[in-house]
Amino acid sequence: MTKRIKPTILATETVAQSRLFAVESMDLRFSNGVERTYERMKPSNRHAVMMVPVTASGDLLLVREYAAGTESYELGFPKGLIDPGESPEQAADRELKEEIGLGCKQLTPLKQVILAPSYFSSKMTLFLAQDLYEEKLEGDEPEPLEVVRWPLAQAEELLYHLDFSEARSITALMMALRHPALSNQL
């Protein structure tokens, strides 16, 4: 593998700003002298978590919530931002309590993923969540989320479900199914 030299950042500028997002323009010079302007979401340094909760009886727990990007209700795993001062594990347990009303005694990190590295720098840590117990916290969702139970034995079918289309949820499911803690239950 050839060692690559990172491009030199010549300038950065915020070119668009909304309440939630900032778009940044980056002027770059590559090691071969070619210069290009790239655009990306301005790094926020706020990362996120997503959990694949599995009950003692062998069900996956998903949530159905409104997604403004697709203007539809989507089925996926509980997720959320890591609050300042929280570890990914603390954020995962809090988000489970807010979104599905269950805490977790056993969190297993699966992988850290990036949605689209050409445009975003934020990372999401995927967890397998087991040994669940009842505990509810108030969340920030505008309406109650629908919790959907899906038999672990039918997890492969979930991959083809029309409402289960978020790439991060699909990745989390695939990683969880290959983890030794679950692969022996299938």
C-alpha positions as CSV (number, residue, x, y, z in Angstrom):
1,M,0.0,0.0,0.0
2,T,1.3,3.4,-1.0
3,K,1.6,6.0,1.8
4,R,-0.5,8.9,0.9
5,I,0.3,12.5,1.8
6,K,-2.7,14.4,3.0
7,P,-3.7,17.5,1.0
8,T,-2.8,20.9,2.4
9,I,-5.8,23.0,3.6
10,L,-5.3,26.4,2.0
11,A,-8.5,28.0,3.4
12,T,-11.8,27.1,5.0
13,E,-15.0,29.2,5.0
14,T,-18.6,28.7,6.2
15,V,-20.7,29.1,3.1
16,A,-24.2,28.2,4.5
17,Q,-25.6,28.1,7.9
18,S,-29.0,26.9,9.4
19,R,-30.2,26.3,12.9
20,L,-28.7,22.8,12.9
21,F,-26.1,22.6,10.1
22,A,-23.2,24.6,8.7
23,V,-21.6,23.9,5.3
24,E,-17.9,24.6,5.0
25,S,-15.9,25.1,1.9
26,M,-12.3,23.8,1.9
27,D,-9.7,24.9,-0.6
28,L,-7.1,22.0,-0.8
29,R,-3.8,21.5,-2.6
30,F,-2.9,17.8,-3.2
31,S,0.7,16.5,-3.2
32,N,0.7,16.6,-7.0
33,G,-0.1,20.3,-7.0
34,V,-3.7,20.0,-8.1
35,E,-6.0,22.4,-6.2
36,R,-9.7,21.7,-5.6
37,T,-12.5,23.1,-3.5
38,Y,-14.5,20.6,-1.4
39,E,-17.6,21.2,0.6
40,R,-18.5,19.4,3.8
41,M,-20.7,19.7,6.9
42,K,-18.6,21.7,9.4
43,P,-17.3,19.4,12.1
44,S,-19.3,19.6,15.3
45,N,-17.3,17.1,17.3
46,R,-20.6,15.7,18.6
47,H,-20.7,12.0,18.0
48,A,-23.6,9.6,18.3
49,V,-24.6,6.1,19.4
50,M,-26.9,3.4,18.1
51,M,-27.9,0.3,20.0
52,V,-29.2,-3.2,18.9
53,P,-31.3,-4.1,21.9
54,V,-32.0,-7.9,22.3
55,T,-34.4,-9.1,25.0
56,A,-33.9,-12.2,27.1
57,S,-36.7,-13.9,25.1
58,G,-34.8,-13.3,21.9
59,D,-36.5,-10.3,20.3
60,L,-34.8,-7.3,18.7
61,L,-36.3,-4.0,19.8
62,L,-36.7,-1.3,17.1
63,V,-38.4,2.0,17.0
64,R,-40.5,3.5,14.3
65,E,-40.2,7.3,14.1
66,Y,-40.7,10.1,11.7
67,A,-37.8,10.9,9.4
68,A,-38.0,14.4,7.8
69,G,-35.5,13.5,5.1
70,T,-37.7,10.8,3.6
71,E,-41.0,12.3,4.9
72,S,-42.1,8.9,6.2
73,Y,-42.0,6.8,9.3
74,E,-38.9,4.6,9.3
75,L,-38.0,1.5,11.3
76,G,-34.6,1.4,12.9
77,F,-32.6,0.9,16.1
78,P,-32.6,3.4,19.0
79,K,-30.0,6.1,18.5
80,G,-29.0,9.6,19.6
81,L,-26.3,12.1,20.2
82,I,-23.7,11.9,23.0
83,D,-24.2,14.8,25.4
84,P,-21.2,16.8,26.5
85,G,-19.4,15.0,29.3
86,E,-21.0,11.6,28.5
87,S,-19.2,8.5,27.4
88,P,-20.6,6.6,24.5
89,E,-21.8,3.9,27.0
90,Q,-23.6,6.4,29.2
91,A,-25.3,7.9,26.1
92,A,-26.3,4.5,24.9
93,D,-27.9,3.6,28.2
94,R,-29.7,7.0,28.4
95,E,-31.0,6.8,24.8
96,L,-32.4,3.3,25.5
97,K,-34.3,4.6,28.5
98,E,-35.6,7.6,26.6
99,E,-36.6,5.8,23.4
100,I,-37.7,2.3,24.5
101,G,-38.1,2.6,28.3
102,L,-35.4,0.1,29.1
103,G,-32.0,0.4,30.6
104,C,-29.1,-2.0,29.8
105,K,-26.7,-3.9,32.0
106,Q,-24.5,-5.3,29.2
107,L,-23.4,-3.1,26.3
108,T,-21.0,-4.5,23.8
109,P,-19.3,-2.2,21.3
110,L,-19.6,-3.5,17.8
111,K,-18.0,-0.8,15.6
112,Q,-17.5,2.9,15.1
113,V,-18.9,4.1,11.7
114,I,-19.0,7.3,9.7
115,L,-22.1,8.0,7.6
116,A,-20.4,9.6,4.6
117,P,-16.7,10.5,5.2
118,S,-16.5,12.8,2.2
119,Y,-19.1,15.1,3.8
120,F,-19.3,14.4,7.5
121,S,-16.8,13.8,10.3
122,S,-19.2,12.7,13.0
123,K,-18.8,9.2,14.3
124,M,-21.5,6.8,15.5
125,T,-20.6,3.9,17.9
126,L,-22.7,0.8,17.4
127,F,-23.6,-1.3,20.4
128,L,-25.2,-4.7,21.1
129,A,-27.5,-4.1,24.2
130,Q,-28.4,-7.1,26.3
131,D,-29.6,-7.7,29.9
132,L,-32.3,-5.1,29.6
133,Y,-34.4,-3.8,32.6
134,E,-37.4,-1.4,32.8
135,E,-36.5,2.2,33.3
136,K,-37.9,5.2,31.4
137,L,-36.5,8.7,31.0
138,E,-38.2,11.6,29.3
139,G,-36.8,12.0,25.8
140,D,-36.7,14.9,23.3
141,E,-38.9,13.3,20.6
142,P,-42.0,15.3,19.6
143,E,-44.2,12.2,19.8
144,P,-44.0,8.8,21.5
145,L,-41.9,6.3,19.5
146,E,-43.5,3.0,18.5
147,V,-41.4,0.2,19.9
148,V,-41.4,-2.8,17.5
149,R,-40.4,-6.3,18.6
150,W,-38.8,-8.5,15.9
151,P,-37.8,-12.1,16.6
152,L,-34.1,-12.5,16.4
153,A,-34.6,-15.8,14.6
154,Q,-36.2,-13.8,11.7
155,A,-33.5,-11.1,11.7
156,E,-32.4,-11.9,8.1
157,E,-36.0,-11.0,7.0
158,L,-35.7,-7.6,8.6
159,L,-33.0,-6.7,6.0
160,Y,-35.7,-6.8,3.3
161,H,-38.4,-5.0,5.2
162,L,-39.5,-1.9,3.3
163,D,-39.4,0.4,6.3
164,F,-35.9,-0.8,7.5
165,S,-33.7,1.1,5.1
166,E,-31.3,3.2,7.2
167,A,-27.7,2.2,6.3
168,R,-26.5,2.6,9.9
169,S,-29.3,0.3,11.2
170,I,-28.5,-2.3,8.6
171,T,-24.8,-2.1,9.5
172,A,-25.6,-2.4,13.2
173,L,-27.8,-5.5,12.6
174,M,-25.2,-7.2,10.4
175,M,-22.5,-6.5,13.0
176,A,-24.7,-7.8,15.8
177,L,-25.7,-11.0,14.0
178,R,-22.0,-11.8,13.5
179,H,-21.1,-11.2,17.2
180,P,-20.5,-14.4,19.2
181,A,-23.0,-13.3,21.8
182,L,-25.8,-13.6,19.2
183,S,-24.5,-15.9,16.6
184,N,-25.0,-18.9,19.0
185,Q,-28.7,-17.9,19.5
186,L,-29.6,-18.1,15.8
